[in-house]
Amino acid sequence: QLQLVESGGGLVQPGGSLRLSCTTSGFTLNRYTIGWFRQAPGKEREGVSCSSSMGGRANYADSVKGRFTSSRDNAKNTVYLQMNNLKPEDTAVYYCAANRLLFGSNCPMVRDYDYWGQGTQVTVSS
């Protein structure tokens, strides 16, 4: 009964914006760290951001700082990833994931997350 579902992906031109949603169920969202990851064909899954309501923290990969912003609506059990000024290299399948741990200076790694969504495709192309 612990589930995450991503939505909001699609095709956008360079410089455009998308907002991804991660809707969760089966757990209390504000007690969990939520991570966003992406994976392009032939590449390893890459951490994009992580956030924790209880810890009051959010962190971003250098490649997306200043362009992507994570937020959440605990009442709706939903986490958002606002992506602005998109670039072709942002093209990937985007995943959200949850774990029960807080994080310090670095986001948790892939192996630290307990629950994963199925992903949503983001394509940035002219």
N, CA, C and O of each residue as an XYZ file, in Angstrom:
504
protein
N       0.804     -1.207      0.000
C       0.000      0.000      0.000
C       0.844      1.267      0.000
O       0.300      2.371      0.011
N       2.151      1.123     -0.013
C       3.061      2.267     -0.082
C       3.425      2.493     -1.545
O       4.157      1.703     -2.141
N       2.916      3.564     -2.111
C       3.060      3.793     -3.540
C       3.416      5.239     -3.845
O       3.068      6.154     -3.099
N       4.116      5.424     -4.955
C       4.413      6.730     -5.505
C       4.113      6.680     -6.998
O       4.445      5.705     -7.671
N       3.492      7.721     -7.507
C       3.126      7.790     -8.915
C       3.546      9.134     -9.466
O       3.105     10.176     -8.981
N       4.407      9.114    -10.491
C       4.851     10.342    -11.141
C       3.916     10.711    -12.283
O       3.313      9.846    -12.919
N       3.808     12.007    -12.528
C       3.061     12.499    -13.674
C       3.618     13.859    -14.068
O       4.394     14.460    -13.325
N       3.220     14.338    -15.236
C       3.590     15.671    -15.683
C       4.683     15.729    -16.723
O       5.015     16.813    -17.203
N       5.249     14.598    -17.084
C       6.265     14.598    -18.116
C       5.677     14.877    -19.486
O       4.459     14.898    -19.666
N       6.559     15.089    -20.444
C       6.123     15.359    -21.795
C       7.243     15.915    -22.637
O       8.414     15.858    -22.262
N       6.870     16.453    -23.779
C       7.803     17.044    -24.727
C       7.782     18.558    -24.588
O       6.715     19.172    -24.584
N       8.958     19.157    -24.475
C       9.063     20.605    -24.333
C      10.288     21.082    -25.094
O      11.276     20.357    -25.208
N      10.224     22.299    -25.613
C      11.357     22.874    -26.318
C      12.400     23.399    -25.343
O      12.063     23.744    -24.211
N      13.662     23.465    -25.763
C      14.682     24.064    -24.895
C      14.261     25.446    -24.410
O      13.728     26.255    -25.169
N      14.510     25.697    -23.129
C      14.094     26.939    -22.505
C      12.712     26.896    -21.894
O      12.322     27.820    -21.180
N      11.969     25.844    -22.161
C      10.634     25.706    -21.627
C      10.620     25.156    -20.216
O      11.665     24.929    -19.607
N       9.413     24.946    -19.708
C       9.222     24.505    -18.330
C       8.243     23.347    -18.259
O       7.346     23.212    -19.091
N       8.436     22.520    -17.252
C       7.502     21.463    -16.894
C       7.441     21.368    -15.381
O       8.403     21.701    -14.688
N       6.312     20.913    -14.876
C       6.191     20.604    -13.462
C       5.800     19.146    -13.308
O       4.740     18.725    -13.772
N       6.658     18.382    -12.656
C       6.382     16.992    -12.371
C       5.703     16.868    -11.009
O       5.977     17.640    -10.091
N       4.827     15.899    -10.897
C       4.159     15.607     -9.640
C       4.477     14.186     -9.209
O       4.570     13.279    -10.036
N       4.641     14.007     -7.922
C       4.824     12.692     -7.324
C       3.762     12.550     -6.248
O       3.875     13.137     -5.171
N       2.741     11.776     -6.540
C       1.645     11.569     -5.609
C       1.878     10.281     -4.839
O       2.110      9.224     -5.426
N       1.813     10.382     -3.526
C       2.141      9.249     -2.662
C       0.906      8.769     -1.919
O      -0.072      9.501     -1.765
N       0.969      7.535     -1.464
C      -0.101      6.966     -0.660
C       0.473      5.889      0.245
O       1.507      5.294     -0.058
N      -0.207      5.645      1.356
C       0.176      4.574      2.249
C       1.164      4.952      3.331
O       1.544      4.101      4.135
N       1.593      6.210      3.374
C       2.503      6.648      4.418
C       2.332      8.144      4.631
O       1.728      8.838      3.812
N       2.868      8.626      5.735
C       2.784     10.040      6.067
C       3.942     10.759      5.399
O       5.097     10.598      5.792
N       3.626     11.550      4.393
C       4.656     12.131      3.544
C       5.643     12.987      4.325
O       6.842     12.943      4.049
N       5.168     13.761      5.289
C       6.066     14.684      5.970
C       7.075     13.998      6.877
O       7.933     14.668      7.452
N       6.996     12.700      7.016
C       7.974     11.940      7.790
C       9.070     11.336      6.916
O       9.985     10.694      7.431
N       8.989     11.530      5.614
C       9.896     10.879      4.678
C      10.711     11.884      3.890
O      10.269     12.999      3.614
N      11.912     11.458      3.536
C      12.697     12.159      2.536
C      12.234     11.715      1.150
O      12.071     10.523      0.893
N      12.027     12.675      0.271
C      11.633     12.393     -1.101
C      12.777     12.802     -2.023
O      13.288     13.919     -1.944
N      13.163     11.894     -2.885
C      14.194     12.169     -3.865
C      13.640     12.137     -5.271
O      12.703     11.397     -5.571
N      14.232     12.952     -6.129
C      13.976     12.897     -7.562
C      15.235     12.402     -8.247
O      16.340     12.855     -7.946
N      15.060     11.469     -9.172
C      16.146     10.905     -9.947
C      15.780     10.952    -11.419
O      14.612     11.099    -11.781
N      16.784     10.826    -12.255
C      16.527     10.720    -13.685
C      17.506      9.742    -14.299
O      18.612      9.544    -13.796
N      17.081      9.134    -15.393
C      17.909      8.163    -16.083
C      17.712      8.306    -17.584
O      16.610      8.126    -18.102
N      18.789      8.629    -18.266
C      18.790      8.705    -19.713
C      19.233      7.360    -20.279
O      19.895      6.589    -19.585
N      18.877      7.068    -21.528
C      19.270      5.782    -22.120
C      20.776      5.559    -22.052
O      21.560      6.438    -22.410
N      21.167      4.384    -21.593
C      22.572      4.029    -21.523
C      23.342      4.641    -20.378
O      24.557      4.462    -20.294
N      22.668      5.363    -19.486
C      23.339      6.017    -18.381
C      22.813      5.512    -17.044
O      21.724      4.945    -16.957
N      23.612      5.732    -16.007
C      23.200      5.374    -14.661
C      22.127      6.337    -14.164
O      22.024      7.477    -14.618
N      21.341      5.849    -13.226
C      20.345      6.701    -12.599
C      21.044      7.793    -11.795
O      21.938      7.514    -10.996
N      20.628      9.035    -12.014
C      21.288     10.207    -11.474
C      20.383     10.918    -10.480
O      19.208     11.151    -10.764
N      20.918     11.263     -9.326
C      20.168     12.038     -8.359
C      19.971     13.467     -8.825
O      20.915     14.109     -9.286
N      18.760     13.965     -8.709
C      18.406     15.322     -9.103
C      18.216     16.218     -7.887
O      18.777     17.311     -7.823
N      17.425     15.756     -6.922
C      17.167     16.541     -5.726
C      16.676     15.640     -4.615
O      16.295     14.492     -4.848
N      16.689     16.168     -3.412
C      16.066     15.500     -2.286
C      15.556     16.558     -1.327
O      16.084     17.668     -1.269
N      14.527     16.201     -0.579
C      13.939     17.150      0.352
C      13.324     16.409      1.516
O      12.912     15.255      1.397
N      13.271     17.095      2.644
C      12.706     16.534      3.864
C      11.951     17.629      4.597
O      12.518     18.677      4.907
N      10.681     17.393      4.875
C       9.898     18.370      5.627
C      10.357     18.451      7.073
O      10.517     19.546      7.612
N      10.569     17.302      7.709
C      10.970     17.297      9.109
C      12.345     17.917      9.301
O      12.586     18.619     10.283
N      13.240     17.659      8.367
C      14.565     18.238      8.443
C      14.658     19.655      7.917
O      15.650     20.342      8.158
N      13.644     20.098      7.206
C      13.648     21.427      6.637
C      14.756     21.639      5.623
O      15.344     22.719      5.557
N      15.039     20.627      4.843
C      16.154     20.662      3.905
C      15.703     20.375      2.487
O      14.717     19.676      2.253
N      16.441     20.924      1.559
C      16.322     20.575      0.152
C      17.696     20.719     -0.478
O      18.448     21.635     -0.145
N      18.016     19.824     -1.377
C      19.308     19.833     -2.031
C      19.111     19.504     -3.506
O      18.148     18.837     -3.884
N      20.037     19.981     -4.331
C      19.930     19.818     -5.778
C      21.283     19.473     -6.366
O      22.327     19.907     -5.878
N      21.240     18.684     -7.422
C      22.454     18.428     -8.178
C      22.949     19.716     -8.821
O      22.155     20.586     -9.179
N      24.267     19.833     -8.965
C      24.831     21.040     -9.563
C      24.263     21.309    -10.955
O      24.101     22.463    -11.352
N      23.965     20.255    -11.682
C      23.487     20.409    -13.046
C      22.114     21.069    -13.147
O      21.740     21.554    -14.215
N      21.359     21.094    -12.044
C      20.007     21.655    -12.091
C      19.812     22.823    -11.142
O      18.734     23.416    -11.128
N      20.812     23.176    -10.351
C      20.676     24.288     -9.417
C      20.324     25.573    -10.147
O      20.904     25.900    -11.182
N      19.367     26.291     -9.590
C      18.915     27.528    -10.196
C      17.858     27.343    -11.251
O      17.248     28.317    -11.691
N      17.622     26.102    -11.674
C      16.614     25.821    -12.693
C      15.467     24.964    -12.174
O      14.320     25.152    -12.578
N      15.767     24.030    -11.287
C      14.763     23.119    -10.743
C      14.481     23.470     -9.292
O      15.386     23.858     -8.553
N      13.227     23.333     -8.886
C      12.825     23.578     -7.512
C      11.848     22.499     -7.062
O      10.851     22.232     -7.733
N      12.141     21.886     -5.927
C      11.252     20.887     -5.354
C      10.373     21.533     -4.289
O      10.835     22.374     -3.517
N       9.118     21.138     -4.252
C       8.199     21.604     -3.230
C       7.232     20.478     -2.902
O       7.206     19.451     -3.580
N       6.443     20.678     -1.861
C       5.492     19.637     -1.506
C       4.233     20.208     -0.899
O       4.228     21.294     -0.319
N       3.170     19.450     -1.048
C       1.898     19.740     -0.420
C       1.551     18.504      0.399
O       1.021     17.530     -0.135
N       1.844     18.541      1.676
C       1.634     17.372      2.519
C       0.164     16.983      2.626
O      -0.160     15.801      2.741
N      -0.716     17.964      2.589
C      -2.140     17.663      2.656
C      -2.599     16.841      1.463
O      -3.516     16.029      1.582
N      -1.968     17.046      0.318
C      -2.296     16.291     -0.886
C      -1.367     15.101     -1.103
O      -1.497     14.381     -2.093
N      -0.434     14.894     -0.183
C       0.540     13.808     -0.306
C       1.290     13.866     -1.634
O       1.538     12.837     -2.263
N       1.643     15.061     -2.046
C       2.245     15.260     -3.357
C       3.502     16.109     -3.253
O       3.537     17.111     -2.540
N       4.525     15.693     -3.972
C       5.764     16.438     -4.122
C       5.881     16.873     -5.575
O       5.545     16.117     -6.487
N       6.356     18.086     -5.783
C       6.483     18.644     -7.121
C       7.940     18.913     -7.452
O       8.754     19.192     -6.572
N       8.249     18.827     -8.726
C       9.538     19.260     -9.228
C       9.279     20.239    -10.364
O       8.908     19.844    -11.469
N       9.477     21.512    -10.080
C       9.338     22.546    -11.095
C      10.642     22.651    -11.858
O      11.693     22.893    -11.266
N      10.582     22.470    -13.161
C      11.763     22.463    -14.011
C      11.648     23.618    -14.997
O      10.761     23.633    -15.850
N      12.548     24.578    -14.874
C      12.569     25.745    -15.740
C      13.835     25.757    -16.586
O      14.820     25.092    -16.265
N      13.790     26.519    -17.665
C      14.935     26.654    -18.561
C      15.503     25.287    -18.931
O      16.701     25.039    -18.802
N      14.634     24.426    -19.384
C      15.037     23.056    -19.681
C      16.010     23.003    -20.847
O      15.939     23.797    -21.785
N      16.917     22.044    -20.760
C      17.952     21.836    -21.755
C      17.831     20.433    -22.333
O      17.276     19.545    -21.687
N      18.345     20.221    -23.543
C      18.276     18.867    -24.113
C      18.891     17.805    -23.209
O      18.410     16.672    -23.182
N      19.936     18.146    -22.473
C      20.564     17.178    -21.588
C      19.712     16.814    -20.377
O      20.073     15.910    -19.623
N      18.592     17.499    -20.178
C      17.647     17.116    -19.136
C      16.741     15.970    -19.564
O      15.988     15.441    -18.746
N      16.801     15.585    -20.816
C      15.963     14.506    -21.319
C      16.272     13.203    -20.591
O      17.418     12.756    -20.559
N      15.246     12.603    -20.010
C      15.416     11.381    -19.230
C      14.053     10.924    -18.736
O      13.060     11.643    -18.842
N      14.029      9.722    -18.198
C      12.898      9.287    -17.391
C      13.143      9.772    -15.965
O      14.212      9.538    -15.400
N      12.166     10.437    -15.396
C      12.286     10.999    -14.058
C      11.498     10.152    -13.068
O      10.352      9.780    -13.322
N      12.128      9.853    -11.943
C      11.544      9.026    -10.900
C      11.511      9.784     -9.583
O      12.404     10.582     -9.297
N      10.490      9.537     -8.787
C      10.517      9.953     -7.401
C      10.640      8.726     -6.511
O      10.240      7.624     -6.886
N      11.195      8.935     -5.338
C      11.435      7.848     -4.408
C      11.359      8.376     -2.981
O      11.522      9.574     -2.747
N      11.110      7.482     -2.029
C      10.946      7.860     -0.633
C      11.768      6.956      0.271
O      11.889      5.754      0.031
N      12.328      7.554      1.311
C      12.906      6.758      2.382
C      12.558      7.379      3.727
O      12.017      8.483      3.791
N      12.872      6.666      4.790
C      12.482      7.069      6.142
C      13.581      7.818      6.876
O      13.446      8.112      8.064
N      14.659      8.126      6.183
C      15.803      8.754      6.815
C      15.893     10.232      6.458
O      15.517     10.642      5.360
N      16.389     11.016      7.390
C      16.796     12.370      7.086
C      18.168     12.328      6.434
O      18.855     11.309      6.494
N      18.564     13.419      5.817
C      19.862     13.473      5.184
C      20.635     14.683      5.688
O      20.063     15.660      6.172
N      21.940     14.585      5.561
C      22.806     15.681      5.973
C      23.216     16.533      4.800
O      22.372     17.130      4.130
N      24.503     16.593      4.550
C      25.004     17.441      3.473
C      24.753     16.853      2.096
O      24.679     17.589      1.112
N      24.620     15.539      2.015
C      24.410     14.855      0.745
C      23.064     14.157      0.730
O      22.579     13.703      1.767
N      22.466     14.074     -0.440
C      21.227     13.323     -0.591
C      21.481     11.833     -0.387
O      22.584     11.350     -0.643
N      20.468     11.104      0.070
C      20.606      9.640      0.105
C      20.871      9.078     -1.289
O      20.489      9.668     -2.300
N      21.530      7.930     -1.313
C      21.827      7.266     -2.569
C      20.636      6.420     -3.033
O      19.680      6.206     -2.287
N      20.714      5.954     -4.260
C      19.652      5.130     -4.817
C      19.302      3.982     -3.883
O      18.126      3.722     -3.628
N      20.308      3.301     -3.375
C      20.085      2.119     -2.549
C      19.415      2.428     -1.221
O      18.915      1.516     -0.562
N      19.392      3.691     -0.812
C      18.826      4.068      0.471
C      17.319      4.270      0.418
O      16.674      4.353      1.464
N      16.756      4.348     -0.755
C      15.329      4.618     -0.884
C      14.520      3.332     -0.841
O      14.891      2.321     -1.437
N      13.423      3.395     -0.131
C      12.594      2.221      0.090
C      11.525      2.026     -0.977
O      11.184      0.893     -1.315
N      10.999      3.119     -1.504
C       9.857      3.061     -2.405
C      10.119      3.916     -3.626
O      10.702      4.996     -3.529
N       9.681      3.423     -4.784
C       9.927      4.072     -6.061
C       8.659      4.133     -6.897
O       7.822      3.231     -6.852
N       8.532      5.214     -7.662
C       7.513      5.283     -8.683
C       7.984      4.631     -9.970
O       9.103      4.124    -10.051
N       7.125      4.649    -10.970
C       7.419      4.007    -12.247
C       8.100      4.924    -13.248
O       8.598      4.453    -14.270
N       8.133      6.206    -12.983
C       8.824      7.145    -13.835
C       7.915      7.839    -14.829
O       6.856      7.328    -15.195
N       8.350      9.016    -15.259
C       7.657      9.770    -16.289
C       8.692     10.352    -17.244
O       9.721     10.870    -16.811
N       8.420     10.267    -18.532
C       9.379     10.676    -19.551
C       9.356     12.185    -19.746
O       8.296     12.788    -19.914
N      10.541     12.785    -19.720
C      10.724     14.191    -20.055
C      11.642     14.257    -21.267
O      12.757     13.738    -21.240
N      11.173     14.892    -22.319
C      11.958     15.042    -23.533
C      12.075     16.522    -23.865
O      11.067     17.212    -24.014
N      13.299     17.005    -23.980
C      13.570     18.401    -24.306
C      14.232     18.422    -25.675
O      15.361     17.958    -25.836
N      13.534     18.954    -26.646
C      14.015     18.905    -28.021
C      13.443     20.064    -28.812
O      12.301     20.475    -28.605
N      14.251     20.586    -29.722
C      13.801     21.632    -30.630
C      13.264     21.064    -31.934
O      12.843     21.819    -32.809
